[in-house]
Amino acid sequence: MIVGLFFGSFNPIHQGHLIIGQFILNQASLDEVWFVVSPQNPLKAPKDLYDGEDRLKMVKLAVEGNPNFKASDIEFNMPRPSYTSSTLKELQKKHPKIEFTLIMGTDNLQHFDKWKDFEDILMSNDIIAYFREGFSGGEYAKNQKVRVMKGPVLNIASTLIRGLLRMKRPVSYMVPQKVEDYLYKLRDR
């Protein structure tokens, strides 16, 4: 079995994440895509993050009904901040028969050298990088373990969604309906 690991804060998860996940699932012939929710990304400030449990719940709501998508909470039981290299080792220990492939945007690929143990990650795993406007992926896009894919380009950002929610504006169609309902409950707490 080949599983694509889509790491992220998912603050919140939106249609762009899901469309990219489905596109890569289909185009790369993966068996499943696991959305790995990072409680604390070492490269992001935690000030605007929804609570980790709320973000995990929204991912679970978003992937509900798609048998090829899974929400993963593995990083919730690991030391923080979350490092992809540590998570990969833990996943490989728990699931030795699964081949894991990383899914990331070319924006992250371009700055891959800022990741902890990035060389080890690159030697041990294939990477599928989806094209993000303005980012080629840099030198890592040329690596034999990396496959850059041009898929649907959606300029939906979690930052935009959070801003609209603060202004009490609708976020319909940007997030799945169940996630939208959950976000309104969070906003109105």
N, C-alpha and C positions, 0 to 999 in steps of 0.2 A: 504494500500500500504506500502511495506517495501523498504526503500531506503538505500543503502550503501553509506556512505560518505567517499570518498577517499581524504583526505587532503594532500596538498603538495605545494611546491614551483613550481614544474614542470618547472625546469630550465635547459633544456626544457623537456616537456613531451616526452616520448619515447615508443617504442613498448613494453618494459617490463611493464610499467604502464598499458597500454591497455590490455595486455594479462592477467595480474593479475586481472584487473577489470572484464574482461569477465569470467575468471575462477571462481571468487568468485560469480559473478552474477548467473552463472549456478549452482555451487555446493551448494550455500547457499539459493537458491530459492528466490533471491531478485527480485523486480520488476524493479528497476533501480539502476544505480550507478552514483552518482554525483561527479565530479572531482572539489573539492573546492580549488580554487587557492588562496594561501596565499600571499598577497602582501609583508608582512614582518613577517617571522617566528622568534619568540623571541629566538629560540635556534640556529639560523644560522646567520653568518655575512653577511651583505648585499653587500659586495664588489664585488662579482662575479655574482650577480643577474642581469638577463636581466630585463628591465623595466616591471613592473607589467602588464601594458596593452598589451605588446608584449607577455608575458607568457600566459595571458588569451586568446589572439587571437590564439596562437598556440594550446591551449587546445581545443578551439572551432573548429579549423581546424581538429584536430585529432579525435574528436568524431562525426564529421559530417557524417551523413549517418547511424549511429547506434541509433535507436530509444530508446534504453535502457540506453544510456549514455547521460549525460548532463554536461555542463560546468557551474560552479557556481561562480559568482562574488560577493557573499554576503559579503565577508570580505573587499571588496573595499570601502564599505560604513560604515565601523565600525572603531573604534579607533585602532591605531597601537601601538605596535605590535599586531598581531592577536593571540588571545587565543582561543583554541578549545572550552573551556567551555562557553565562551561568544557567540561564533558562534552557538553552539548547542542551547542555550537559544533563540537566535534570530530566528533560523530556526524553532524551536518548536512553537514559537509564530506566525510565518508567516504561518506555515503548521501544524496545530494542529491534523489533521487526518492522518498524515504520521508517521510511526514508523521508526526512524533513527537508523542505525547500523553503528558503526565506522569500517573502514578498515585501518589496519596499518600493518607494518612489525614487526616481532618479535624483531628486533633491537630496534624499538621505544617502543614496549611493555616492553622490559627489563628495559628501563629507564623511564617508565611511571610516576614514582614518581617525576620526574623533571617537569612534566606538571602542570600548574596552575589548582587548583581544581580537581586534578585527581581522588580523592575519589568520588566526586559528579558525575563526568563523568561515573565512573565505576558503581555507584549505579543506574544511570538513563538510561544507554545505554548498549546494547550488543556490543561486540567487536569481529570482525573477524580478526585474525592476520595470515598473510601469512608467512610461514617459510622463514627466511633469514639465509643463511649459517653462522655458527658461533654464532648464537643467539637463545637461547631456549625460550626466552620470560621471563625468570626468574620466580619469585614467582607469577607474575600476570597471567602466562599461566595456572595456576592451579585454577584460580577463576572461579566460575560457570557462570559468565557473559561473559567469554572469550572462544572463539573457535579457536584453532590453526589449520590451514589448510596447508597441504603440497601440493603445486602446482608446476607448471613449474618453474624451477630455471633458471633465465636469468641474467647473470652478465653484464648487460648493465647499465651504470651509466651516469647521466647527466654531471658529471665532465669529463668523458671520451669524451663525445660528444663535450663539450665546448673546450677541449684541441685539439681535431682533427680539429675543425673549426678554432682555432687560427693558426694551422699549415697549414691551407688551404687544408686539407685532406677531402675526402668524408665521409659522415655519412649515406650513403644509407643503407637501411634495418634496421637501428637502430631507425629511426623515420619515421612516415608516410611521404609519398612523399610531401604532401602540407606543412607539418612542415619543411621538409628539404629545400624546396624552400624558405620558409619564413626566415629560419635561414641564408641562403646564402645572402638574401637581407639585413638582419641585419648586417652580417659580412662585407658586401661591402659598408655600409653607409659611 
